[in-house]
Amino acid sequence: MMTRKNDAKKAFVATLPVLAGYLALGFGFGVLLSTKGFGAIWALFMSVTMFGGSMQYAAVDFLADEISLVSAAVMTLIINARHLFYGISLLDKYKGVGAKKIYMIHALTDETYSLVCSDEIAKGVENKHFYYFLISLFDHIYWIAGCTLGAVFGTNVSFNSEGIDFVLTALFLTIFVEQWMSSKNHTSAIIGVVAAVVCTVIFHDNMLIPTMVLILVALVVLRYVRRDKHDL
């Protein structure tokens, strides 16, 4: 019992940076949603069933403009295609999780993925599967709370939401810097930055998927190179 409590405490502490970001970013989503005429119930339902920051922001316009289901499905696939790569890289970590895996797949976000992949943060954890599950659950709860509170606030108070979506960028930078400082090997981080810059120059606004593909290929090649050197 104490082991679970200690793991729960570690998971909560690890997700504190996400708590601040998700409350702020979710609050902004709730406010934007309310300006389109959708109340707190919609914000609660969307954050529980969708749980995707960028996708939920895009869905605000989908609802307001009554976009077709086909267009919405294609846009959702484009925005969330990166999760295919996330899932592949988590096959080992989520192996043997059991029934909780279904929820953990649903609750996988960029920030949750970053925390789950951080071996430094998970040091001292007894049951890593339970720890990964709690990280997913805590992050989801933060998001639900932020979205719902924002919708309640936006329904009753006029609010200028310009620039609030920068919170997501700030959160990514915070997690990146934290992991950079806690890790001795920065190869993966450098590959990610270089790939993002190159793909931005080439593909501009459509750089996300090419960046993920380039990172995946680079890391696979790097793994084989290191393995060949080790064999020698």
ROSE-4610 file (N, C-alpha, C; in Angstrom, 1 decimal, always signed):
// ROSE-4610
residu = [M/M/M/M/M/M/T/T/T/R/R/R/K/K/K/N/N/N/D/D/D/A/A/A/K/K/K/K/K/K/A/A/A/F/F/F/V/V/V/A/A/A/T/T/T/L/L/L/P/P/P/V/V/V/L/L/L/A/A/A/G/G/G/Y/Y/Y/L/L/L/A/A/A/L/L/L/G/G/G/F/F/F/G/G/G/F/F/F/G/G/G/V/V/V/L/L/L/L/L/L/S/S/S/T/T/T/K/K/K/G/G/G/F/F/F/G/G/G/A/A/A/I/I/I/W/W/W/A/A/A/L/L/L/F/F/F/M/M/M/S/S/S/V/V/V/T/T/T/M/M/M/F/F/F/G/G/G/G/G/G/S/S/S/M/M/M/Q/Q/Q/Y/Y/Y/A/A/A/A/A/A/V/V/V/D/D/D/F/F/F/L/L/L/A/A/A/D/D/D/E/E/E/I/I/I/S/S/S/L/L/L/V/V/V/S/S/S/A/A/A/A/A/A/V/V/V/M/M/M/T/T/T/L/L/L/I/I/I/I/I/I/N/N/N/A/A/A/R/R/R/H/H/H/L/L/L/F/F/F/Y/Y/Y/G/G/G/I/I/I/S/S/S/L/L/L/L/L/L/D/D/D/K/K/K/Y/Y/Y/K/K/K/G/G/G/V/V/V/G/G/G/A/A/A/K/K/K/K/K/K/I/I/I/Y/Y/Y/M/M/M/I/I/I/H/H/H/A/A/A/L/L/L/T/T/T/D/D/D/E/E/E/T/T/T/Y/Y/Y/S/S/S/L/L/L/V/V/V/C/C/C/S/S/S/D/D/D/E/E/E/I/I/I/A/A/A/K/K/K/G/G/G/V/V/V/E/E/E/N/N/N/K/K/K/H/H/H/F/F/F/Y/Y/Y/Y/Y/Y/F/F/F/L/L/L/I/I/I/S/S/S/L/L/L/F/F/F/D/D/D/H/H/H/I/I/I/Y/Y/Y/W/W/W/I/I/I/A/A/A/G/G/G/C/C/C/T/T/T/L/L/L/G/G/G/A/A/A/V/V/V/F/F/F/G/G/G/T/T/T/N/N/N/V/V/V/S/S/S/F/F/F/N/N/N/S/S/S/E/E/E/G/G/G/I/I/I/D/D/D/F/F/F/V/V/V/L/L/L/T/T/T/A/A/A/L/L/L/F/F/F/L/L/L/T/T/T/I/I/I/F/F/F/V/V/V/E/E/E/Q/Q/Q/W/W/W/M/M/M/S/S/S/S/S/S/K/K/K/N/N/N/H/H/H/T/T/T/S/S/S/A/A/A/I/I/I/I/I/I/G/G/G/V/V/V/V/V/V/A/A/A/A/A/A/V/V/V/V/V/V/C/C/C/T/T/T/V/V/V/I/I/I/F/F/F/H/H/H/D/D/D/N/N/N/M/M/M/L/L/L/I/I/I/P/P/P/T/T/T/M/M/M/V/V/V/L/L/L/I/I/I/L/L/L/V/V/V/A/A/A/L/L/L/V/V/V/V/V/V/L/L/L/R/R/R/Y/Y/Y/V/V/V/R/R/R/R/R/R/D/D/D/K/K/K/H/H/H/D/D/D/L/L/L]
num = [1/1/1/2/2/2/3/3/3/4/4/4/5/5/5/6/6/6/7/7/7/8/8/8/9/9/9/10/10/10/11/11/11/12/12/12/13/13/13/14/14/14/15/15/15/16/16/16/17/17/17/18/18/18/19/19/19/20/20/20/21/21/21/22/22/22/23/23/23/24/24/24/25/25/25/26/26/26/27/27/27/28/28/28/29/29/29/30/30/30/31/31/31/32/32/32/33/33/33/34/34/34/35/35/35/36/36/36/37/37/37/38/38/38/39/39/39/40/40/40/41/41/41/42/42/42/43/43/43/44/44/44/45/45/45/46/46/46/47/47/47/48/48/48/49/49/49/50/50/50/51/51/51/52/52/52/53/53/53/54/54/54/55/55/55/56/56/56/57/57/57/58/58/58/59/59/59/60/60/60/61/61/61/62/62/62/63/63/63/64/64/64/65/65/65/66/66/66/67/67/67/68/68/68/69/69/69/70/70/70/71/71/71/72/72/72/73/73/73/74/74/74/75/75/75/76/76/76/77/77/77/78/78/78/79/79/79/80/80/80/81/81/81/82/82/82/83/83/83/84/84/84/85/85/85/86/86/86/87/87/87/88/88/88/89/89/89/90/90/90/91/91/91/92/92/92/93/93/93/94/94/94/95/95/95/96/96/96/97/97/97/98/98/98/99/99/99/100/100/100/101/101/101/102/102/102/103/103/103/104/104/104/105/105/105/106/106/106/107/107/107/108/108/108/109/109/109/110/110/110/111/111/111/112/112/112/113/113/113/114/114/114/115/115/115/116/116/116/117/117/117/118/118/118/119/119/119/120/120/120/121/121/121/122/122/122/123/123/123/124/124/124/125/125/125/126/126/126/127/127/127/128/128/128/129/129/129/130/130/130/131/131/131/132/132/132/133/133/133/134/134/134/135/135/135/136/136/136/137/137/137/138/138/138/139/139/139/140/140/140/141/141/141/142/142/142/143/143/143/144/144/144/145/145/145/146/146/146/147/147/147/148/148/148/149/149/149/150/150/150/151/151/151/152/152/152/153/153/153/154/154/154/155/155/155/156/156/156/157/157/157/158/158/158/159/159/159/160/160/160/161/161/161/162/162/162/163/163/163/164/164/164/165/165/165/166/166/166/167/167/167/168/168/168/169/169/169/170/170/170/171/171/171/172/172/172/173/173/173/174/174/174/175/175/175/176/176/176/177/177/177/178/178/178/179/179/179/180/180/180/181/181/181/182/182/182/183/183/183/184/184/184/185/185/185/186/186/186/187/187/187/188/188/188/189/189/189/190/190/190/191/191/191/192/192/192/193/193/193/194/194/194/195/195/195/196/196/196/197/197/197/198/198/198/199/199/199/200/200/200/201/201/201/202/202/202/203/203/203/204/204/204/205/205/205/206/206/206/207/207/207/208/208/208/209/209/209/210/210/210/211/211/211/212/212/212/213/213/213/214/214/214/215/215/215/216/216/216/217/217/217/218/218/218/219/219/219/220/220/220/221/221/221/222/222/222/223/223/223/224/224/224/225/225/225/226/226/226/227/227/227/228/228/228/229/229/229/230/230/230/231/231/231/232/232/232]
x = [+0.8/+0.0/+0.9/+1.9/+2.8/+3.5/+3.8/+4.5/+3.7/+2.4/+1.5/+1.4/+1.3/+1.3/+2.5/+3.7/+4.9/+5.0/+4.6/+4.5/+3.6/+2.4/+1.4/+2.0/+2.7/+3.3/+4.4/+5.2/+6.2/+5.5/+4.4/+3.7/+3.1/+2.6/+2.0/+3.1/+4.2/+5.3/+5.8/+5.9/+6.4/+5.5/+4.2/+3.2/+2.9/+3.6/+3.3/+3.5/+4.6/+4.8/+3.6/+3.1/+2.0/+0.7/+0.6/-0.6/-0.7/+0.3/+0.3/+0.0/+0.6/+0.3/-1.0/-1.5/-2.8/-4.0/-3.8/-4.9/-5.0/-3.8/-3.9/-4.3/-3.8/-4.1/-5.6/-6.0/-7.3/-8.3/-7.9/-8.8/-9.0/-7.9/-8.1/-9.0/-8.9/-9.8/-11.3/-11.5/-12.9/-13.4/-12.6/-13.0/-13.4/-12.5/-12.8/-14.1/-14.2/-15.4/-16.7/-16.6/-17.8/-18.1/-17.1/-17.4/-18.1/-18.1/-18.8/-20.2/-20.6/-21.9/-22.0/-20.9/-20.9/-20.5/-21.3/-21.1/-20.2/-20.2/-19.3/-19.5/-20.7/-21.0/-20.2/-20.2/-19.5/-18.0/-17.4/-16.0/-15.6/-16.5/-16.3/-16.3/-17.3/-17.4/-16.3/-15.9/-14.8/-13.4/-13.2/-11.9/-11.8/-12.9/-12.9/-12.7/-13.4/-13.4/-12.3/-11.9/-10.9/-9.5/-9.4/-8.1/-6.9/-7.1/-6.0/-6.0/-4.9/-4.9/-5.1/-4.2/-4.3/-5.5/-5.9/-7.1/-8.4/-8.4/-9.6/-9.7/-8.6/-8.6/-9.2/-8.7/-9.2/-10.6/-11.1/-12.5/-13.4/-12.9/-13.8/-14.3/-13.4/-13.8/-14.7/-14.4/-15.2/-16.6/-16.8/-18.2/-18.9/-18.2/-18.8/-19.1/-18.2/-18.4/-19.1/-19.5/-20.2/-19.5/-18.2/-17.4/-17.9/-17.7/-18.2/-17.4/-18.0/-17.3/-16.0/-16.1/-14.9/-13.7/-14.0/-13.0/-12.4/-13.3/-12.9/-12.0/-12.4/-11.6/-10.2/-10.1/-8.8/-7.9/-8.5/-7.8/-7.3/-8.1/-7.8/-6.6/-6.6/-5.5/-4.2/-4.3/-3.1/-2.5/-3.4/-2.9/-2.3/-3.0/-2.5/-1.7/-1.2/-0.5/+0.8/+1.3/+2.6/+2.4/+1.2/+0.9/+1.2/+1.2/+1.6/+3.0/+3.9/+5.3/+5.5/+4.7/+4.7/+4.4/+3.3/+2.9/+3.9/+4.6/+5.6/+6.8/+7.2/+8.3/+7.9/+6.6/+6.2/+5.8/+6.0/+5.6/+6.3/+7.5/+8.2/+7.7/+7.6/+7.2/+5.8/+4.9/+3.5/+3.2/+4.2/+4.1/+3.7/+2.6/+2.2/+1.4/+1.0/+0.2/-1.2/-1.7/-3.1/-4.2/-5.3/-6.5/-6.3/-5.4/-5.2/-4.6/-4.1/-3.4/-4.4/-5.7/-6.7/-6.8/-6.9/-7.1/-5.8/-4.6/-3.3/-3.1/-3.6/-3.5/-4.3/-5.5/-6.4/-5.8/-5.2/-4.7/-3.3/-2.7/-1.4/-1.3/-0.6/-0.4/+1.1/+1.4/+2.8/+3.5/+2.9/+3.5/+3.5/+2.5/+2.5/+3.6/+3.7/+4.7/+6.1/+6.3/+7.6/+7.9/+7.0/+7.2/+7.4/+6.6/+6.7/+8.1/+8.6/+9.9/+11.1/+10.9/+12.0/+12.3/+13.4/+13.9/+14.4/+14.9/+15.4/+14.3/+13.2/+12.0/+11.5/+11.6/+11.0/+11.9/+13.0/+14.0/+13.3/+13.4/+12.9/+11.4/+10.9/+9.5/+9.5/+8.6/+8.5/+7.7/+6.5/+5.6/+5.5/+6.3/+6.3/+5.0/+4.4/+3.1/+2.1/+2.0/+1.1/+1.4/+2.7/+3.3/+2.9/+3.1/+2.7/+1.2/+0.4/-1.0/-1.4/-0.8/-1.2/-0.7/+0.4/+0.8/-0.2/-0.7/-1.8/-3.0/-3.4/-4.7/-4.6/-3.5/-3.3/-3.4/-2.6/-2.6/-4.0/-4.7/-6.1/-7.0/-6.9/-7.7/-7.4/-6.1/-5.7/-6.4/-6.3/-6.9/-8.4/-9.1/-10.5/-10.9/-10.2/-10.4/-10.3/-9.1/-8.9/-9.9/-10.3/-11.3/-12.6/-13.1/-14.4/-14.4/-13.4/-13.3/-13.3/-12.6/-12.5/-13.8/-14.6/-15.9/-16.9/-16.8/-17.7/-17.3/-16.0/-15.6/-16.0/-15.8/-16.1/-17.5/-18.4/-19.8/-20.3/-19.6/-20.1/-19.3/-18.0/-17.2/-16.6/-16.5/-15.9/-14.4/-13.7/-12.3/-11.6/-10.4/-9.6/-8.6/-8.9/-8.1/-6.9/-6.6/-5.5/-4.1/-3.4/-2.1/-2.0/-3.2/-3.2/-2.7/-2.8/-2.3/-0.8/-0.1/+1.4/+1.7/+0.8/+1.1/+1.6/+1.1/+1.5/+3.0/+3.4/+4.8/+5.7/+5.2/+6.0/+6.2/+5.1/+5.2/+6.2/+6.2/+7.1/+8.6/+8.8/+10.1/+10.6/+9.6/+10.0/+10.4/+9.6/+9.9/+11.2/+11.4/+12.7/+13.9/+13.8/+15.0/+15.2/+14.1/+14.2/+14.9/+14.5/+15.1/+16.5/+16.8/+18.2/+19.1/+18.7/+19.5/+19.7/+18.7/+18.8/+19.4/+19.7/+20.3/+21.7/+22.6/+24.0/+24.1/+23.3/+23.4/+22.3/+22.7/+21.8/+21.6/+22.0/+22.0/+20.5/+19.6/+18.2/+17.6/+17.9/+17.4/+17.9/+19.2/+19.8/+19.2/+19.0/+18.4/+17.0/+16.2/+14.9/+14.8/+15.7/+15.8/+16.2/+17.3/+17.7/+16.7/+16.0/+15.0/+13.8/+13.4/+12.3/+12.7/+13.9/+14.4/+14.4/+15.0/+15.1/+13.7/+12.8/+11.5/+10.7/+10.9/+10.2/+10.6/+11.9/+12.4/+11.9/+11.7/+11.3/+9.8/+9.1/+7.7/+6.8/+7.4/+6.7/+5.7/+4.4/+3.4/+3.0/+3.5/+3.2/+4.4/+5.2/+6.4/+6.3/+5.2/+5.1/+5.3/+4.6/+4.7/+6.1/+6.6/+7.9/+9.0/+8.8/+9.7/+9.7/+8.6/+8.5/+9.1/+8.8/+9.4/+11.0/+11.5/+12.9/+13.6/+12.9/+13.4/+13.5/+12.4/+12.3/+13.4/+13.6/+14.6/+16.0/+16.2/+17.6/+17.9/+16.9/+17.1/+17.3/+16.6/+16.7/+18.1/+18.6/+19.9/+21.0/+20.8/+21.7/+21.8/+20.7/+20.6/+21.4/+21.3/+22.0/+23.5/+23.9/+25.3/+25.9/+25.2/+25.8/+25.9/+24.9/+24.9/+26.1/+26.3/+27.5/+28.8/+28.9/+30.2/+30.4/+29.3/+29.4/+29.8/+29.3/+29.6/+31.1/+31.6/+33.1/+33.9]
y = [-1.2/+0.0/+1.3/+1.2/+2.4/+2.6/+1.5/+1.6/+2.3/+2.0/+2.8/+4.2/+4.5/+5.9/+6.7/+6.0/+6.7/+6.9/+5.9/+6.1/+7.2/+7.2/+8.3/+9.7/+9.8/+11.0/+11.5/+10.5/+10.8/+11.2/+10.5/+10.9/+12.3/+12.6/+14.0/+15.0/+14.8/+15.8/+16.0/+14.8/+14.9/+15.6/+15.6/+16.3/+17.7/+18.2/+19.6/+20.6/+20.5/+21.5/+21.4/+20.2/+20.0/+20.6/+20.5/+21.1/+22.5/+23.3/+24.7/+25.0/+24.3/+24.5/+24.1/+22.9/+22.4/+23.3/+23.8/+24.6/+25.9/+26.5/+27.7/+27.5/+26.5/+26.2/+25.7/+24.8/+24.4/+25.5/+26.4/+27.6/+28.4/+28.6/+29.3/+28.6/+27.3/+26.5/+26.7/+26.6/+26.8/+28.1/+29.2/+30.5/+30.7/+30.2/+30.2/+29.5/+28.3/+27.5/+28.2/+28.9/+29.6/+30.8/+31.4/+32.6/+32.1/+30.8/+30.3/+29.8/+30.0/+29.6/+28.3/+27.6/+26.3/+26.4/+25.8/+26.0/+25.0/+24.9/+24.1/+22.6/+22.2/+20.8/+20.3/+21.2/+20.8/+20.8/+21.7/+21.7/+20.4/+20.1/+18.9/+17.6/+17.5/+16.3/+16.2/+17.3/+17.3/+17.0/+17.5/+17.3/+15.8/+15.2/+13.8/+12.9/+13.1/+12.2/+12.4/+13.7/+14.0/+14.1/+14.9/+15.1/+15.4/+16.5/+16.9/+18.4/+19.0/+20.4/+21.1/+20.8/+21.5/+21.0/+19.8/+19.3/+19.9/+20.1/+20.7/+22.2/+22.9/+24.2/+24.3/+23.4/+23.3/+23.0/+22.1/+21.7/+22.8/+23.9/+25.0/+25.6/+25.8/+26.3/+25.3/+24.0/+22.9/+23.0/+23.2/+23.3/+24.5/+25.7/+26.9/+27.0/+26.4/+26.5/+25.3/+24.4/+23.2/+22.4/+22.2/+21.5/+20.0/+19.4/+18.1/+17.1/+15.9/+14.9/+14.4/+14.3/+13.8/+14.8/+16.1/+17.1/+17.1/+16.9/+16.9/+15.7/+14.5/+13.3/+13.4/+14.0/+14.2/+15.1/+16.2/+17.2/+16.6/+15.8/+15.1/+14.2/+13.4/+12.5/+13.3/+14.4/+15.2/+15.7/+16.3/+17.0/+15.9/+14.8/+13.8/+12.6/+12.7/+11.6/+11.3/+12.3/+12.1/+11.0/+10.8/+9.8/+8.4/+8.2/+6.9/+6.6/+7.6/+7.4/+7.3/+8.1/+8.0/+6.5/+6.0/+4.6/+3.6/+3.7/+2.7/+2.7/+3.9/+4.0/+3.6/+3.5/+3.1/+1.6/+0.8/-0.6/-1.3/-1.1/-1.8/-1.3/+0.1/+0.6/+0.2/+0.1/-0.3/-1.8/-2.5/-4.0/-4.6/-5.3/-5.9/-5.0/-3.9/-3.0/-3.5/-4.3/-4.9/-4.0/-4.1/-3.4/-1.8/-1.4/+0.1/+0.7/-0.2/+0.3/+1.0/+0.6/+1.2/+2.7/+2.9/+4.3/+5.1/+4.4/+5.1/+5.5/+4.7/+5.1/+6.3/+6.3/+7.4/+8.7/+8.6/+9.7/+10.2/+9.6/+9.9/+11.3/+12.2/+13.5/+13.8/+14.9/+15.3/+15.3/+16.0/+16.2/+14.9/+14.1/+12.8/+11.9/+11.9/+11.1/+11.5/+12.8/+13.3/+12.8/+12.9/+12.4/+10.9/+10.2/+8.7/+8.3/+9.0/+8.7/+9.1/+9.9/+10.4/+9.4/+8.7/+7.7/+8.4/+9.6/+10.3/+10.6/+11.1/+11.4/+10.1/+9.0/+7.7/+7.0/+7.6/+6.9/+6.7/+5.5/+5.2/+4.8/+4.7/+4.2/+2.6/+2.1/+0.7/+0.0/+0.5/-0.1/+0.9/+0.8/+1.8/+1.8/+0.6/+0.6/+1.5/+1.3/+2.1/+3.6/+3.8/+5.2/+5.9/+5.1/+5.7/+5.9/+5.0/+5.2/+6.5/+6.7/+7.9/+9.2/+9.2/+10.3/+10.7/+9.6/+9.8/+10.4/+9.8/+10.2/+11.6/+11.9/+13.3/+14.3/+14.1/+15.1/+15.3/+14.2/+14.3/+15.1/+14.8/+15.6/+17.1/+17.4/+18.8/+19.5/+18.8/+19.3/+19.5/+18.5/+18.6/+19.7/+19.9/+21.0/+22.4/+22.5/+23.8/+24.1/+23.1/+23.4/+23.8/+23.0/+23.3/+24.6/+24.9/+26.2/+27.4/+27.2/+28.3/+28.5/+27.5/+27.6/+28.3/+27.9/+28.6/+30.1/+30.4/+31.8/+32.5/+31.9/+32.6/+32.9/+32.0/+32.2/+33.4/+33.7/+34.8/+36.1/+36.0/+37.2/+37.4/+38.6/+38.9/+38.7/+38.1/+37.7/+37.8/+38.5/+38.6/+37.4/+36.5/+35.3/+35.3/+36.5/+36.6/+36.3/+35.4/+35.0/+33.9/+33.4/+32.4/+31.1/+30.8/+29.5/+29.4/+30.5/+30.4/+29.6/+29.4/+28.6/+27.2/+26.6/+25.3/+25.3/+26.3/+26.4/+26.6/+27.4/+27.7/+26.4/+25.6/+24.3/+23.4/+23.3/+22.4/+22.9/+24.2/+24.7/+24.3/+24.5/+24.2/+22.7/+21.8/+20.4/+20.0/+20.7/+20.4/+20.9/+22.0/+22.5/+21.7/+21.2/+20.4/+19.1/+18.4/+17.2/+17.4/+18.5/+18.8/+18.8/+19.5/+19.7/+18.4/+17.5/+16.3/+15.1/+15.3/+14.3/+14.6/+13.6/+13.8/+13.6/+12.9/+12.6/+13.5/+14.5/+15.4/+15.0/+13.9/+13.5/+13.6/+12.9/+12.9/+14.2/+15.1/+16.4/+17.2/+17.1/+17.9/+17.4/+16.1/+15.5/+16.1/+16.2/+16.8/+18.2/+19.0/+20.4/+20.6/+19.9/+20.1/+19.6/+18.5/+18.0/+19.0/+19.6/+20.6/+21.8/+22.3/+23.5/+23.2/+22.0/+21.7/+21.5/+20.8/+20.6/+21.9/+22.8/+24.1/+24.9/+24.9/+25.6/+25.0/+23.7/+23.0/+23.0/+22.6/+22.4/+23.5/+24.4/+25.5/+25.0/+25.4/+25.1/+23.6/+22.8/+21.4/+20.6/+21.1/+20.5/+19.4/+19.3/+18.4/+16.9/+16.4/+15.0/+14.7/+15.5/+15.3/+15.3/+16.2/+16.2/+14.9/+14.4/+13.2/+12.0/+12.0/+10.9/+11.0/+12.2/+12.4/+12.1/+12.4/+12.1/+10.6/+9.9/+8.5/+7.8/+8.2/+7.6/+7.8/+9.1/+9.4/+8.6/+8.4/+7.6/+6.2/+5.6/+4.2/+4.0/+4.9/+4.8/+4.9/+5.9/+6.0/+4.8/+4.2/+2.9/+1.8/+1.7/+0.6/+0.9/+2.2/+2.6/+2.3/+2.6/+2.3/+0.8/+0.1/-1.4/-2.0/-1.5/-2.0/-1.7/-0.5/-0.2/-1.0/-1.3/-2.2/-3.6/-4.1/-5.4/-5.5/-4.4/-4.4/-4.4]
z = [+0.0/+0.0/+0.0/+0.8/+0.9/-0.4/-1.1/-2.4/-3.4/-3.4/-4.3/-4.0/-2.7/-2.2/-2.6/-2.5/-2.9/-4.4/-5.1/-6.6/-7.0/-6.3/-6.6/-6.3/-5.2/-4.9/-5.9/-6.4/-7.4/-8.7/-9.0/-10.3/-10.2/-9.0/-8.9/-9.0/-8.3/-8.3/-9.8/-10.5/-11.9/-12.8/-12.5/-13.4/-13.0/-12.0/-11.6/-12.7/-13.5/-14.6/-15.6/-15.8/-16.7/-16.1/-14.8/-14.1/-14.4/-14.3/-14.5/-16.0/-16.9/-18.3/-18.8/-18.3/-18.7/-18.2/-16.9/-16.4/-17.2/-17.6/-18.3/-19.8/-20.4/-21.8/-21.9/-21.0/-20.9/-20.7/-19.8/-19.5/-20.8/-21.5/-22.8/-23.7/-23.8/-24.7/-24.2/-22.9/-22.4/-22.7/-22.6/-22.9/-24.4/-25.3/-26.7/-27.1/-26.5/-26.8/-26.4/-25.2/-24.7/-25.6/-26.3/-27.2/-28.4/-28.7/-29.9/-29.5/-28.3/-27.8/-27.2/-26.9/-26.3/-24.8/-23.9/-22.5/-21.9/-20.5/-19.8/-20.0/-20.3/-20.5/-21.8/-22.8/-24.0/-23.7/-23.0/-22.6/-21.8/-20.9/-20.1/-21.0/-21.8/-22.7/-23.7/-24.3/-25.2/-24.6/-23.4/-22.8/-22.2/-21.9/-21.5/-22.6/-23.7/-24.9/-25.9/-26.0/-27.0/-26.4/-25.4/-24.7/-25.7/-26.4/-27.3/-27.5/-27.0/-26.9/-28.3/-29.2/-30.5/-31.3/-31.1/-31.8/-31.3/-30.0/-29.4/-29.7/-29.8/-30.3/-31.7/-32.6/-34.0/-34.0/-33.1/-33.1/-32.7/-32.1/-31.8/-33.1/-34.1/-35.4/-36.2/-36.0/-36.6/-36.2/-34.9/-34.4/-34.9/-34.9/-35.2/-36.7/-37.5/-39.0/-39.6/-38.7/-39.2/-40.3/-40.1/-41.1/-41.2/-42.4/-42.7/-41.8/-41.6/-40.8/-41.5/-42.8/-43.6/-43.4/-43.5/-43.4/-41.9/-41.0/-39.6/-39.3/-39.9/-39.7/-40.3/-41.5/-42.2/-41.4/-40.9/-40.1/-38.8/-38.2/-36.9/-37.2/-38.2/-38.6/-38.8/-39.5/-39.8/-38.5/-37.7/-36.4/-35.4/-35.4/-34.3/-34.9/-36.1/-36.7/-35.9/-35.2/-34.5/-33.4/-33.0/-31.9/-32.4/-33.7/-34.2/-33.8/-33.9/-33.6/-32.1/-31.3/-29.9/-29.4/-30.0/-29.7/-29.9/-31.1/-31.4/-30.4/-30.0/-29.0/-27.6/-27.3/-26.0/-25.9/-26.9/-26.9/-25.7/-25.5/-24.4/-23.0/-22.9/-21.6/-21.2/-22.2/-21.9/-21.9/-22.2/-22.3/-20.9/-20.9/-19.6/-18.7/-19.2/-18.4/-18.0/-18.9/-18.7/-19.3/-18.6/-19.1/-19.1/-18.2/-18.1/-19.4/-20.2/-21.5/-22.4/-22.4/-23.2/-22.9/-21.6/-21.1/-21.4/-21.1/-21.3/-22.7/-23.7/-25.1/-25.4/-24.8/-25.0/-24.4/-23.3/-22.5/-22.9/-23.9/-24.3/-25.0/-24.4/-25.0/-25.2/-25.7/-25.9/-24.5/-23.6/-22.3/-21.5/-21.6/-20.9/-21.5/-22.8/-23.5/-23.0/-22.9/-22.4/-21.0/-20.1/-18.8/-18.7/-19.4/-19.4/-19.9/-20.9/-21.5/-20.6/-19.6/-18.8/-17.7/-17.9/-17.0/-15.7/-15.9/-14.7/-13.7/-14.2/-13.3/-12.6/-13.3/-12.8/-11.8/-11.5/-10.6/-9.2/-8.6/-7.3/-7.4/-8.5/-8.7/-8.6/-7.7/-7.6/-8.7/-8.9/-9.9/-11.1/-12.1/-13.2/-14.0/-14.2/-14.9/-14.2/-12.9/-12.1/-12.2/-12.1/-12.2/-13.5/-14.6/-16.0/-16.1/-15.5/-15.5/-14.7/-13.6/-12.8/-13.5/-14.2/-14.9/-16.0/-16.7/-17.7/-17.0/-15.9/-15.2/-14.7/-14.0/-13.4/-14.5/-15.6/-16.7/-17.3/-17.4/-18.0/-17.0/-15.7/-14.8/-14.8/-14.9/-15.0/-16.2/-17.4/-18.6/-18.5/-18.0/-17.8/-16.9/-15.8/-14.9/-15.6/-16.3/-17.0/-18.0/-18.8/-19.9/-19.3/-18.3/-17.7/-17.0/-16.2/-15.5/-16.5/-17.6/-18.6/-19.3/-19.5/-20.1/-19.2/-17.9/-16.9/-16.8/-16.8/-16.7/-18.0/-19.2/-20.4/-20.6/-20.1/-20.2/-19.4/-18.4/-17.5/-17.5/-18.1/-18.1/-19.5/-20.0/-21.3/-21.1/-22.1/-21.9/-23.2/-23.2/-24.5/-24.5/-25.4/-25.4/-26.4/-26.9/-27.9/-27.2/-27.9/-27.4/-26.4/-25.9/-24.8/-25.3/-26.6/-27.1/-27.0/-26.7/-26.6/-25.3/-24.4/-23.2/-23.6/-24.6/-25.1/-25.5/-26.2/-26.6/-25.4/-24.5/-23.2/-22.4/-22.4/-21.7/-22.3/-23.6/-24.3/-24.0/-24.0/-23.7/-22.3/-21.4/-20.0/-19.8/-20.4/-20.3/-21.0/-22.2/-22.9/-22.1/-21.5/-20.7/-19.5/-18.9/-17.7/-18.0/-19.1/-19.5/-20.0/-20.7/-21.1/-19.9/-18.9/-17.7/-16.9/-17.0/-16.2/-16.9/-18.2/-19.0/-19.4/-19.4/-19.8/-21.3/-22.0/-23.4/-24.1/-24.9/-25.6/-27.0/-27.5/-28.9/-29.4/-28.7/-29.2/-29.2/-28.2/-28.2/-29.4/-29.7/-30.8/-32.1/-32.3/-33.5/-33.7/-32.6/-32.6/-33.1/-32.5/-32.8/-34.3/-34.7/-36.1/-37.1/-36.8/-37.7/-37.8/-36.7/-36.7/-37.5/-37.4/-38.1/-39.6/-40.0/-41.4/-42.0/-41.4/-41.9/-42.0/-41.0/-41.0/-42.3/-42.6/-43.7/-45.0/-45.1/-46.3/-46.4/-45.3/-45.4/-44.8/-44.1/-43.5/-42.5/-42.7/-41.7/-41.7/-42.7/-42.8/-42.3/-41.4/-41.0/-39.9/-39.3/-38.1/-38.4/-39.4/-39.8/-40.3/-41.3/-41.8/-40.7/-39.7/-38.6/-37.8/-37.5/-36.8/-37.5/-38.8/-39.7/-39.7/-39.8/-39.9/-38.5/-37.4/-36.1/-35.9/-36.3/-36.2/-37.0/-38.2/-39.1/-38.5/-38.0/-37.5/-36.2/-35.4/-34.1/-34.4/-35.4/-35.8/-36.3/-37.2/-37.8/-36.7/-35.8/-34.7/-33.8/-33.6/-32.8/-33.4/-34.7/-35.4/-35.5/-35.6/-35.7/-34.3/-33.3/-31.9/-31.7/-32.1/-31.9/-32.7/-33.9/-34.7/-34.1/-33.5/-32.8/-31.6/-30.9/-29.7/-30.1/-31.2/-31.7/-32.0/-32.5/-32.9/-31.7]
